[in-house]
Amino acid sequence: MKLLIKIKNNRYFKLFSNIYFITFTIFLFWILFFDSNSILVNLKLQKEINQLNERKAELEDQISIDKKIISSLQNIDSLERYAREKLYMKKENEEIYIIEYTEE
């Protein structure tokens, strides 16, 4: 009996048995873990945003490289050189031999 009275007079018991505290705790857990805007969802979305930003930076680098190539292809000689080296194009009466080296 004394133990029960001692437990009831304990400040932690009073705090945890308070209906407002219990309601607030349930609400907090619901918002943090079960809601559609929970912390877990936000962390997942933030990770996806970071990945997309990295992809965006890579694509911007590729765009700048492509712009340099396009500006260099304004000259007819460089355009012909690019077509021969990268696209393996040839003139009408010309034969091209591609030599590939294999590393052993």
GIKA-V76847 format. One record per pair of residues at least 12 apart in sequence whose C-alpha atoms are under 10 Angstrom apart, sorted by sequence separation. I is the first residue (numbers start at 1). J is the second residue. D is the distance in Angstrom with one decimal. If there is no record, write none. Layout:
i j d
I J D
I J D
This chain:
i j d
84 96 9.3
69 82 9.3
